[in-house]
């Protein structure tokens, strides 16, 4: 869809015909890296990798091959150094930066991380912990979920042993788009009395796409009162929808005959929009480099991602003069009863500020977790006494 639209876009002058090849990434990190080394001859630029575990090595290879790497999934803060990684560019703001901004706003510094046992999520958890610790924040525990009910119970028992945790980051597929593991984890937290407001559960993967929340009800809550109750302790952070949601944009593309697969919008992960936007992002960078009459090398394409503004799949994509994404995010909350999510706060990425949208967060038992000392968020002050 993206490549077809790019080829018909009169505002783009790429000097090349853009085509794509889907490179199958192995699930296990070492094998994925070996496979990635073989991809060097197969394409001129890369969108990926999906596994944060080998992003840094992939970025080094990209620099060596002089081929740009565009990623929404890479977390490693070292990749933001243009001196060392000049062929790497982010197509979305860094997930860590979003988390940090929100943690600072609510003064919740202590965090625990639970990952699904898949390699991709375990490395997401590890890299997130490293990035947060690099900012001086206390990550109390990083663990993965063991299989079965007993495994989930053991995971929560481990979490309970760590003091002061306010936020629990869930690195796995969101329960709202079919993530069974997250649903089971949250339900068990409710049964064990841990969804009582002492913790705020934050799903990781909704940071990577625009979850449709306007006028949208989530059927996953309809026949599952336990999950609905547990989700009262969840704050969902996602890309702000534009005038249309992901589902609206997908239906429009289907009605125009551009998408011929017989799929309903609700059967498709909103990550579709993120991937579409990343492909358009590459085309915009190529166009920008060509207009400035520079050679379309990896470093030049990655360098020309500044001051963008173009229509993405369901919302505008914008970058600042450093090439950093300016997409706004929203915090979504349920009212503890219904099957809808409501935006309570807006994260304005241009100023790095969090703004209340006038709808209060509904905390379980109506009490938020106690704030941590503001010293955690001051880079010039050392926190003592916990």
PyMOL commands that set and color helices and strands:
alter all, ss='L'
color gray80, all
select helices_A, chain A and resi 2-8+29-41+52-65+77-80+95-106+119-134+148-160+175-177+180-191+205-208+219-221+225-233+246-255+265-267+271-291+298-303+364-366+374-377
alter helices_A, ss='H'
color red, helices_A
select strands_A, chain A and resi 45-47+68-71+88-90+111-115+139-144+167-171+200-203+236-239+309-311+316-318+329-333+342-348+353-356
alter strands_A, ss='S'
color yellow, strands_A
deselect
rebuild
show_as cartoon
